[in-house]
């Protein structure tokens, strides 16, 4: 009887290892990642490398050349991150006195096909979804549902893990929601970054 129980336990562990391991690219043909839709809204739950949880509403709008992140850390003011295709980004709060920082990033917003050329790693289960997994320039690991082709998760090199909670293709944020406030164009409004992004 004990021998039978031991054999069953060993068989269970072997089965579990087979089912949970990543299928390496050599065992399955490389798969190309799906391009992002030109417009979508996603609610993201993020485990930040600083230890703080964050909910982000991501509004991606390629035709209008903008990417909007509305970020909410626990018990903190909401922070808006409005990124434009010309590389200009505005980080601002609307609460209290309001504060803003303008930054410039040479690359602008990601193209819908920004994952082209990513290294295919195979398949892996993530949060209960069977995903194709890619790595891009040792910076991001991207998980896409095998069946629906919807992103499930992406991880950054610095420890940030992003879980996609909802993904609504075609959703558009109103233009009035993305206009940086007037004080973004004044001096001395950038002090909030020291506390808002902790």
Order of alpha helices (4+ residues) and beta strands (2+ residues): alpha-beta-beta-beta-beta-beta-beta-beta-beta-beta-beta-beta-alpha
